[in-house]
């Protein structure tokens, strides 16, 4: 894992015309891709979902870091101009390593969400919900306190939100009861801002908002990350100025399931997803992609 990788630019391609790489442990990062597509309609986007090894939220930091390097190398080999880590768990444990390894900007979802929450809070009482790994890492708490040391932070891991989102159970009695079970303590705490610290959670936003009430501002890290990417590329003069935007999809397993779930998260078909094998991932030779 040591050493700094170089991104390989496509032959004859200027920096603005190079693609943006977006990766996640599965389908949840498609909410970030959707936000990027809306805010950067001329950009070429490459999305990689590590569906063979999802979920990341219950795995050890060292395991997640290893996966992150493999996915980062995948994009570096394709000459991306910027990488978006659309997975909160990976952003929590691997972002610094990825930034040190690659010569292109690497944007996570935690810092943009934290900045938006600090702007939104009225009383300095912020809640964060996410996977077990994201909450245990303390990454959101650190990011929030780096911006505003006096902020009060209340956290809650909500592991069942992910299968609810993937099952499409986002507006029924099961969803409402699960939201109430997880968020009761946060509602009692008097928070005025709540960060959706997992890319699956925007699918449950309506139920979460209804339970938390109108006095709690919901921060969607996907939207804030897209805004951060646009600011960064514009500042570097690296925005694509011409052409139509595009999105290409790659998965490490179960392309059919990805296609079935992906439209729910992305809002458009992802049926063109190509199955690939990452470096270091054990697989029969017959599964390895052609070079």
SULPEFEN-V414646 format. One record per run of one state. SS is the DSSP state (H for helix, E for strand, L for the rest). FROM is the first residue (numbers start at 0). TO is the last residue. Records with the same first field share a line. If there is no record, write none. Layout:
SS: FROM-TO, FROM-TO
//
This chain:
L: 0-3, 5-13, 17-18, 24-28, 39-42, 49-59, 76-80, 85-86, 102-103, 107-108, 120-123, 130-130, 137-137, 147-150, 157-158, 167-171, 189-191, 197-199, 212-215, 235-244, 251-253, 266-272, 275-283, 287-290
E: 4-4, 19-23, 43-48, 81-84, 101-101, 104-106, 124-129, 151-156, 192-196, 216-219, 245-250, 273-274
H: 14-16, 29-38, 60-75, 87-100, 109-119, 131-136, 138-146, 159-166, 172-188, 200-211, 220-234, 254-265, 284-286
//
